């Protein structure tokens, strides 16, 4: 296998990878998505623009809206913010979820032309590696979404490192990568307790390796991306 990395916020006319793309957002989009699926959501529809997300939500029967703007604050009027701990007791069985976030969803939209596309986070890292291995993929590109001018993005880099190590046949300690999530620039904002929309309970969930035994492949239905 051949591996590469792309940082979403450093793109400068780079050619799009064509084989397998893994878009990583540990804190918090794709941890939230994984929790939603574990609670029985029928599908997750990642939509980049808030207005488009609202329009889709209004078209889908019994839909639930999840969203956050840059920095992590919830979108006003949505059912939930981008907070996995908020969903632990949510009733989502059989419901479609419309999700809009500033990083992870944008990454999926940017690389929607890939032959195989995955949304990934630490909670489903091993399952993602196993799903990729089963496809026989020869080229895997990891997209790091969490690096910003004020954030090192190491929570996502750690997840990419873990999945890559598993695909190489190694058996690394998952807790090493969990600690990197906790000590990343963004992770420390959750543990500081000074950001009301960045609860410690979210960090605890996001830093739990392999909590779920499913991957999150992304498919297309016309122009709409779907995570199932």
N, C-alpha and C positions, 0 to 999 in steps of 0.2 A: 504494500500500500504506500501511496505517496500522500504526504500531509502538507497542508499550508494553512496560514492564518491571514485573516483580513480584519482590520479594525474599522468598524462601521463609520466612525467619525474621522477617519483619515483617508477616505476614498478620494482619489484624484485620477479619474479616467482610467482606472484599472480594469482589465478585461474580466468579465464575469466568469467564475468557475462554472463548468458545465456538467460535472458528474454529481457528486454528493456534497451538499452544503448543510452544515449544522449551525444554526443560529442560536447563540447562547445568551440567555438573560436569567442569571441566577437570582438577582435582587431587583425585581421580583417577578417579572411577567410570566416566565415559563415555570416558575414554582407555583404561582397562582393558577396557571392553566392546568398543571398536573393535579393540583388539589381539586379543581372544578371537575375534571374528568373522573377522579376517584370518588367524587360525590354523586356520580351518575349523570353528569351533563351529557346530552346527546351529541353535541359537537361544539367546538369553539370557532367563532368567526373572527379572525384578526383583521381589524379595519384601521387604517392609519389616521384618517381624518375624523375628528369628533362629530362633525355634522353628518358624515357618511355613516358613522356608527349609529347615531340616533335614528337615521332614516331606515337602516337595516333592522334595528331593534323593533321599530314600529311595524315592519312588514312581517316579522317572524312571530307566529303564535306562541304565547307563553314564554317569550324570551327574557333573559336576564342580562343586564348591562354591567360591565366591569370596565373601569377606566381611570387613568391617571395622566396628569400633565407632567412636564419636565420637573424633576426634583421630587416627585412622588406624591404630590397632593392629589386627592380624588377629583374626578370630574363632577362638577355640580349637577345634581339631578340623576346621576347614575345610581343603580341599585347598590353597587359596591365599589370601593376604591380598589386599586391594584394591591390587595393585601391578602396573602394566602391564609393568615390566621383568621380573618373575618369569615372565611368560607367553611371552616371546620364544622360549624353547626348549621350551615345553610342547606336548604332543601332544593337541590338542583336536579333530582332524578328525572330524566327524560326531557330536560329543558335545554334549548339552545342558548349559548352564551355569546354575546357580542363583546369583544374586547378591543380597546384602543389604548395604547401606551406609547411613550415617547421613544423607547429604544427597541425592545424586542419585536414589537409588531412592525416597526419601521424596517428592521432588518429582514423580516420575512418578505415584506413587500419588495424590498430592494433586490432580493435574489429569487424571486418567484419563478424564474425561467430554469432553474436547476433541474436536472433529471430526477434527482431525489432530494427532498428538502425535509429537514427535521427542526423542530423547536426542542431545545434541550436546557436542562438545569441539573444541579447536583442531585436532586431527589430522584431523577430517573436516568442518571449517567450510565450505569452498567447496562440497563435495559436498552439504552440508545446504542451503546457499543455492540451489543449482541444483535440488534436489529440491522445495523450497518453491515456487520460481518455476514449475516445471512444473505444479504443482497449480492455479495461478491464484489463490492465496490473496489475500484483500484485507486481512485483519487478522492480524498476527503478534505474539504476546506472548512475550517472553523471560523465563524464570524463572531468577533468579540464586540458586544454592543455597549458594555458598561464603562468603557474608557471615555472620560470627558476631560475638559481642561482642569477640573478640580478633583478628578477621581482616577485612580490608577487602573480600575477595571480588573483587578486581580481576582475578584470573585469569579469572573467569567474565564479568565486565563487559567485559573486553577481547574475549573470544570473541563476545559479543553485538554489540559495536560492529563487529567484523569482518564477521560475517554480515549485519548490517543494511546496512553500507556496500556489500557485494556486491549485496544485493537492490535497493539504490538505483541500481545501475548504475555504481558507482565501482570503481576498481581500486587500492585502497590497498596499501601495502607490508605484507606479512604479517609481516615481521620486527619491525615496530613492536609488534604485538600479542603476538608471542612474548616480547619483552623485558618487556612488562607482566606476563605470566605469571611470568617468572623473578623479577621484583622485587615481586610482590604479597606481602602479609604471609605467606601460607601458602607461597608459592614460596621465600621466604628461609629457611624452616625446613628445606627439603630441601637447600639449598646450604650451610647452616650445618654439617652433618655431625655434629650432636649428638643427632639423633633417629633411633634405630636402625631404626625402621619407616618412615622417610621418606627413602629413598635418593636420591642425586643422579641415578642412572640413571632413576628415575621422572620427575624434573623434566625431564631432557633429552628424554624421549619426549613428555611432555605439552606441551612448548613447541615441538614440531615442527609448524608449520602444514601442513595439507593432506597429511599423510603418506599418507592413504587416500583412495580415490576413490569411497567409498560413504557414503551417509547412513544413519542408524539410526532409521527409523520404528518407532513402537511401536503394536502392535495388541492386540486382546483375543481371548482364547479363553475364553468364559464369564466367570469372575471373574479370570482370570489374564492379566497383561500379558506380552507377548512382544516382544523386540527381535530383528529379523532384518535 
